[in-house]
Amino acid sequence: MNIDNKVILITGASSGIGRATALMMAGHNNRLVIVARRENLLREVSAKIRDQGSECLYFAGDAMDEQFGEYVVRKTVEAYGGIDIAIMVVGIGPPSNTLTASSEKIKFCMDANFDTFINFYVPIMRQMKTQKTECMISHVNSLASFFGVPMQGDYVAAKGGVRLFLDTARMELKHFGYKNIHIQTIHPSFVDTEAVRNDGIPAPGEISEEKSAEYIIKGIKKNTKRNMFPFTPALLTRLSVRVFTDWLITKVELSQTPKNY
Ligand SMILES: NC(=O)c1ccc[n+]([C@@H]2O[C@H](COP(=O)([O-])OP(=O)(O)OC[C@H]3O[C@@H](n4cnc5c(N)ncnc54)[C@H](OP(=O)(O)O)[C@@H]3O)[C@@H](O)[C@H]2O)c1
């Protein structure tokens, strides 16, 4: 998809991958709508976006709140007439242990990754179905959504859930004749953001936020269904899904896992 002169809604744009992507989109004469809870950070990001020549609206609120998703989409359409590209970045992945975590902790992590996505997806999809022009829903998922990962059970379950939900949405768009709406899942490996810097989860081959934004924008331009990066972890993930045995995956993953967490 072309990324110039578009209305682009980005959730989770106050920091990390979402922020870097919003700033990189700002140089393309876009109308950006950015969302997160920390209003002070959104204000700073929006000023940087305007400095680069794009328009920007920001909305501070909790994506766990269904009404907030509805509100942001309604306000975006009122201001800009529609949404061309929605990049859903909101998510958290704190270390977790499937043997000891409370149900409250597990459900919180899953809601923070799944519900925060659905609360925006539903009004965005409703809006895009009224549009005739090309548009895209893109979700920042993870390479970790393809298999079990020690220390990340609730996280990978939620990300895997969104991936399957969107695979289904893509089929149903085709079935019901919405050829103009594209669905994309974005699967980074490890990205060096403040959120994960000291979380104790091993992160071999980490890339920068800016590099991940470059990959994301390249994938949107190419309209790939699954944007998996960088090359080596993406290849290993593809092989894991198709070729490697559970025995090998478990051995490799446990070799990276701390003894106590
Ligand atoms: N870093 C990695 O290694 C990595 C790898 C693969 C995938 N990912 C995925 O990439 C995404 C971004 O991660 P990141 O590392 O860039 O972390 P981050 O800087 O913490 O970004 C998360 C963003 O989501 C927002 N957010 C979180 N919960 C929210 C809520 N309830 N309501 C509204 N906004 C909320 C945060 O803003 P506020 O706190 O201001 O609300 C922030 O802007 C996540 O979905 C993550 O799973 C990250």
The ligand as an SDF file (V2000), in Angstrom:
LIG
                    3D

 48 52  0  0  0  0  0  0  0  0999 V2000
    9.8430   -5.1270   22.2040 N   0  0  0  0  0  0  0  0  0  0  0  0
    9.8460   -6.3340   21.6750 C   0  0  0  0  0  0  0  0  0  0  0  0
   10.8470   -7.0850   21.7510 O   0  0  0  0  0  0  0  0  0  0  0  0
    8.6350   -6.8390   20.9390 C   0  0  0  0  0  0  0  0  0  0  0  0
    8.7820   -7.9740   20.1340 C   0  0  0  0  0  0  0  0  0  0  0  0
    7.6680   -8.4470   19.4500 C   0  0  0  0  0  0  0  0  0  0  0  0
    6.4520   -7.7930   19.5580 C   0  0  0  0  0  0  0  0  0  0  0  0
    6.3470   -6.6920   20.3480 N   0  0  0  0  0  0  0  0  0  0  0  0
    5.0390   -6.0420   20.4530 C   0  0  0  0  0  0  0  0  0  0  0  0
    5.1820   -4.6990   20.0490 O   0  0  0  0  0  0  0  0  0  0  0  0
    4.2150   -3.9030   20.7190 C   0  0  0  0  0  0  0  0  0  0  0  0
    4.8930   -2.6660   21.3000 C   0  0  0  0  0  0  0  0  0  0  0  0
    5.8250   -3.0760   22.2560 O   0  0  0  0  0  0  0  0  0  0  0  0
    7.0260   -2.1470   22.7330 P   0  0  0  0  0  0  0  0  0  0  0  0
    8.1600   -3.0520   23.0570 O   0  0  0  0  0  0  0  0  0  0  0  0
    7.2120   -1.0480   21.7670 O   0  0  0  0  0  0  0  0  0  0  0  0
    6.4810   -1.6320   24.1430 O   0  0  0  0  0  0  0  0  0  0  0  0
    5.9490   -0.2060   24.6440 P   0  0  0  0  0  0  0  0  0  0  0  0
    6.9280    0.8610   24.3570 O   0  0  0  0  0  0  0  0  0  0  0  0
    5.5140   -0.4070   26.0530 O   0  0  0  0  0  0  0  0  0  0  0  0
    4.6860    0.0370   23.7300 O   0  0  0  0  0  0  0  0  0  0  0  0
    3.3920   -0.3250   24.1070 C   0  0  0  0  0  0  0  0  0  0  0  0
    2.4700    0.7940   23.7180 C   0  0  0  0  0  0  0  0  0  0  0  0
    1.1380    0.4010   24.0250 O   0  0  0  0  0  0  0  0  0  0  0  0
    0.5380    1.3700   24.8730 C   0  0  0  0  0  0  0  0  0  0  0  0
   -0.3770    0.6820   25.7630 N   0  0  0  0  0  0  0  0  0  0  0  0
   -0.1440   -0.3820   26.5500 C   0  0  0  0  0  0  0  0  0  0  0  0
   -1.2540   -0.7340   27.2100 N   0  0  0  0  0  0  0  0  0  0  0  0
   -2.2210    0.1430   26.8260 C   0  0  0  0  0  0  0  0  0  0  0  0
   -3.5800    0.3080   27.1550 C   0  0  0  0  0  0  0  0  0  0  0  0
   -4.1870   -0.5020   28.0320 N   0  0  0  0  0  0  0  0  0  0  0  0
   -4.2770    1.3020   26.5740 N   0  0  0  0  0  0  0  0  0  0  0  0
   -3.6780    2.1490   25.7020 C   0  0  0  0  0  0  0  0  0  0  0  0
   -2.3870    2.0350   25.3370 N   0  0  0  0  0  0  0  0  0  0  0  0
   -1.6680    1.0480   25.9030 C   0  0  0  0  0  0  0  0  0  0  0  0
    1.7030    2.0340   25.6130 C   0  0  0  0  0  0  0  0  0  0  0  0
    1.3990    3.3590   25.9810 O   0  0  0  0  0  0  0  0  0  0  0  0
    0.8840    3.8640   27.3950 P   0  0  0  0  0  0  0  0  0  0  0  0
    1.6510    3.1380   28.4370 O   0  0  0  0  0  0  0  0  0  0  0  0
    1.1440    5.3340   27.3190 O   0  0  0  0  0  0  0  0  0  0  0  0
   -0.5750    3.5420   27.4280 O   0  0  0  0  0  0  0  0  0  0  0  0
    2.7540    2.0640   24.4970 C   0  0  0  0  0  0  0  0  0  0  0  0
    2.5390    3.1770   23.6620 O   0  0  0  0  0  0  0  0  0  0  0  0
    3.5420   -4.8020   21.7410 C   0  0  0  0  0  0  0  0  0  0  0  0
    2.2980   -5.2520   21.2370 O   0  0  0  0  0  0  0  0  0  0  0  0
    4.5010   -5.9610   21.8570 C   0  0  0  0  0  0  0  0  0  0  0  0
    3.8460   -7.1510   22.2000 O   0  0  0  0  0  0  0  0  0  0  0  0
    7.4070   -6.1860   21.0350 C   0  0  0  0  0  0  0  0  0  0  0  0
  1  2  1  0
  2  3  2  0
  2  4  1  0
  4  5  1  0
  4 48  2  0
  5  6  2  0
  6  7  1  0
  7  8  2  0
  8  9  1  0
  8 48  1  0
  9 10  1  0
  9 46  1  0
 10 11  1  0
 11 12  1  0
 11 44  1  0
 12 13  1  0
 13 14  1  0
 14 15  2  0
 14 16  1  0
 14 17  1  0
 17 18  1  0
 18 19  2  0
 18 20  1  0
 18 21  1  0
 21 22  1  0
 22 23  1  0
 23 24  1  0
 23 42  1  0
 24 25  1  0
 25 26  1  0
 25 36  1  0
 26 27  1  0
 26 35  1  0
 27 28  2  0
 28 29  1  0
 29 30  1  0
 29 35  2  0
 30 31  1  0
 30 32  2  0
 32 33  1  0
 33 34  2  0
 34 35  1  0
 36 37  1  0
 36 42  1  0
 37 38  1  0
 38 39  2  0
 38 40  1  0
 38 41  1  0
 42 43  1  0
 44 45  1  0
 44 46  1  0
 46 47  1  0
M  CHG  2   8   1  16  -1
M  END
$$$$
